[in-house]
Amino acid sequence: MKDVAHEARVSLKTVSRHVNGETNIDPTLAERISAAIVKLGYRRNLSAASIRPGRTSKTIGLVISDLANPYYSTLARAIETVADAAGYLVTIASSEEEGLRHDRLVDRLMEQRVDGLIVVPPRNAARDWSDVAAPIPPLVFLDRPVPYSAADAVLADNAGGAREATLALASVGARRIAFVGDSLDIYTMRERHAGYAAALAEAGSGVDGSLTITTAHTREQAEHEVGVVLRDDSADAVFAANNRSTIGALLAFQKAGRRLPLVGFDDFETALLGSPPVSVVSQDVELMGRTAAEIVLGRLNGDTGDTGDTRAFATWTLPTQLILRGSEKPEPQRL
């Protein structure tokens, strides 16, 4: 900035006001400063500027599980849209469900002095948030809660949605309903399995451990597991507990040349292309992302309640919607 001031023949303070967007600067001086900036290739260093009292980096750190998963990319896009409208940049990183990697990413983002953090906690945490050195910026846990009192959380009604999906399958006569999903170490999977189990109890059927498949982390693994179910004829319906499991089930049906009644958790773009289209429990993923971003921005702006005090930390549980498109019904018998 001193070089720009020297080149433009103005004071350092005038350059500072110009690069920070102030408009009450003599147009002639502003033009000289702009020309000097172009000539010297000057860019503001927000990381350095954020060290100064009262200044921020205008960035929000987002740690998700897997950017390749459409669920998380949709969350990231919604967060980025809200942040961008407020003048913030979002820095996104994937933990790949690894606790140590997650911790390194959080530390790196805080070292870069992000103004806020939105975090999808990993399957197996490596440390407690109470052990993270202060100060911690405004923090929102997304999709999965953490027992840490100084943060907000935004969740979906996983158990309620899974219960509705399983009851929909039971209502058309299914009694041996397979649960196909990822490890129950993951909060969302535990909640969805709890909803599935509650629905089976309501329908008068207990949980059959042999039909609880929790090794489908990828689409390929789900396809394999559902293929085994079809070959063994061990189930008469499938509840797929996430979008990758749903797609894997559809591929297994295609390979076997027959299908079972199916409801999946999480909607996806190609769900409408099947015959019949895939019935799903839909989370409003964009709303979850927007809500998390708005909470962080609210904290940064000193969000207060009706009393004028800083709003208490809270958990926001957003409803799901069961969308029945026909795949929950048995396949018509061929003559």
N, C-alpha and C positions, 0 to 999 in steps of 0.2 A: 504493500500500500504506500510505503514511503517512496518507492520508485515511481509509482503512478502519480503521486502528488508532485514529485520533482518534474516528471515529464510534462504534466498538465499545468504546471506553475500555479498550483493551488495548495491550500493547507491540507494536512493529513486528515483533519476533522471533516473537511468538505468531501474528501474522497470516501471517508467512512460513511457519511450520511448518504452519499450517492449509491454506494454498493448495497446499502441496507434499505434501499427503496424509497427514501424520502424525496418528495417532489418539490419542496420549497427551496430549490437551488437555482441560481441564475442560469438560464438556458445556455448561455455562452460557455459558462464554466462546466456545465453538465456535458456539453458537446466535447469540450477538450478532455474531460475525464474519460468519456467513452472512447475517444480516439486513442488515448494513452493505454487504456485497458486492452484494446485490440492489438495495438503495436507491441505491447510487452507480454501479451498472453496471460494476463493476470486472472486468477480464479480465487474466489473466497475459500478459505480453509475452515469449513464449519466445525470440523473436529477440534481444531485449535480454538476457534471462537467460543465453543461450548464450555471451555474451561473457565471463561470469564463469568463473574457473578451476573445472574439475570439473563444469561444467554443460553440457547439450547442448540442441539444439533439438528433439530427438525426431522428426526428419524424415529421410527418405531421398529423394534426388532420382533420378528415373527419366527418362532421355532415350531415346525410341524413334524408329523411323523414321516411322510413320504410324498414328495411333490408329484411323483408319477401317478399317484392315486387321484382320480378325478374328484373325489370328495374333498381332498385337501387343496387341490388347485382351485376349486370353486370357492372354498373358504378364503384362500389367499387373495383371489381376485376381488371379493367383496370387501375385505379389509383394505386392500390397496385403493379401491374406489373412494371409500370414506376418508382415508388418510390423505389422499391426493387433493380432495376437495378442500381439506383444511390446511394444505401447504406442507404436508409431511411425506417423506419418502419411507417406504417399507423395505427393510432388509430381511430377506427370507432365507431360512436354512432348514435342512431336514435332519432329524436325529436318527432316522432309520430304526427307531425303537430301542436304541442303545443308550443306557443311562449315562455312561461316562462321556459319550459323544455329546449327548444333550447338555451335560454340565459344562463341557468345554465351549460349546456354542453360546450358552448363556453368559459365561464369563467373558468371552470375546466380544459379545454385543455390549455388555456393560462397560468393558474397557474402551469401546468405541463411543461410549457416552450416549447411547440411545436414550430418548426421552421416556419411552414406555416399552413394555414387553407384553406380547401375547404369546402364550406357550401352550402347546399340546403336550401334556406330560408323557414321558415314555412308559413303556410297559413295565419295566423294572427300574425304579429310581435308584441312582447311585448315592445320593445324599439328600438330606432334608433341606427344605428351603430355609429353615431356621438357622442352618449352618452357613448360608451364603452371606458373605461379608456385606455389611451396609455401606452406603445407602443402596437400596434396591428401588428402581424407578417404579412408577405405577404399573401394576402387574395384573393380568387377567389370564386365568386358566381356561382353556377352550376345549370342549368336547369331553374332558375328563377332569374330575375334581382332585384336589390335593389337600390334605389336612394342614393347611397353613392359613392363619387367621387374617393376615394382612394383605389379602388379595381378593378380587372378585372372580367369579366363575360363570361361564355360559355353557349350559348343557342342553341336551335334548331329552325328551321323555322316552328313553330307550326301553325301559321295562314295559311301559304302557303300550308303546308301538308294537313290541314283540308279542305281547299278550293278544292284541287285536288281530295280528296276522295269524297267529296259531289258532285262535278261535274261528277265524274265517275258514281255515282249512278243515277244522273239526266240524264246522256247520254243514259241509258238503259230504260228510261221511268218513273223513280220514281219521284213523285211530292210531296208526303207527307213523308218527310224524318225525322225520329226522331233523335234527338241528345241525346245520353245517356252517361252521364259522372258524374264527381264529382262536387263539389261546384265551382261556378264562382269566389269565393274568391281567388282561386288558379290561379296564373298567367297563367300557361299553359292551364288551362281550358278556361279562358277568351279568350286567343289567338285562341284556337281551335274553340271556339264558334264564334268568329269574322270571322274566315275563312269560317266556315260553313254558316254563315249568308251572307257573300259576294257571295258565290257560289249560294245560293238560289236566291239572287237578280239577278245574271247573268243569271240564268235559268228561270227567270220570275216568281219565287215563293217567297212570303214573308215568314218571320219567323213566325211560329205558336207557340205561347207560350205554348200551351198544349203539344207540341211535344218536348219541351226543358226540358229534365230530368236531374237535377243536384244534385240528392240525391243518386247516385250510388257510394258510397265510397268503398264498398266491392263487391266481386263477387256475393254474395247472394242478395244484394240489386239490383244489375243490373239484375240478373235473374228475380227477382220479377217484376221490372218495365217493362222489355221487355215482360214478361208474360201478364201484364195488356194491353200493346199495342196490343199483338196478340189477346187477348180475345175481346177487343173493336174494333178491326180492324181499328184502328185510323191512322196507318201509312202503307206505302207501301215499306219502306226501313229503314235501321238503320245505322247511323254513330255512332260507339262506340268510345268514345273519349280517352280511354286508354285500356291497355291489360286486366285489370280486368273486365271492362265493356264488352269487346269482349267475354271473356270466359263466363260471365253471360248470354249474349245474346245467345250464342251457347247452353248453358244448357236449356234456355227457349225454344229454337227451338226444342230441343230434346224432352222435356217434352210435347210440343204441337203437335209434329208429323208433323210439317211443318216449313218452314223457310221463312224469308224475305231477299231480297238483303242486303248484309252487307259488310261494309268496316270498319276495326278497325284501331286505331292509336296505334302504337307500334307493332313490330313483336314479336313473341314468338315461342318457340321450337315446340309446338304441332299444330301450325297453319297449317302445311302441312298434318295433319292426317285426316282432315275433308273431307267430300264429298259433295260439292267441297272443296278444300283447301281454307283457309281464305285469302281474299285480305286485304292488310294492307298498311298503311303509315309507312315506316320504318325509324327510326332515327338510325344513326350510333352511338349507345350508347357507344361502346368501344372507338370510336374516341373522343367523348365528354369527357370521363374520361381521356384518354391519354392527350388530349389537356389541360385540367385543371391541371393535374399533371405537365406537361411540363412547363406551365406558372409559377406555384409556384416555381418549381426548377430553372427556369430562373431568377425569381426575387431574389431567394436566392444566385444565382451566379452573381448577379449584371447585369442582362440583360440590354443591352443598344441598342439604335437604331443606324442608320447610322451616326448620328452626334457625337456619343460617349456619349450623354446624356442618363440618365435613360429613358427607353421606357415609353411613356405615357400609362396610364391605358386605356384599350379598352374593347369593347364588341365583342365577336366572335359569329356570328350566323351561324350555320352549316346547310347545306341543308338536306332536307328529300327526300325520294324516294317512289313513289307510286308503289306498286307491286300488279298487278291484277292477281289473281289465279282462278277466276271463281265465288266466292261467291257474287260478286257485281251484278251478273245477276239474273233475276227472276227464281224462281223454275219452272222447266218444269211442265206443266199441266198433270195430270194423266188421262189416258183414262178410 
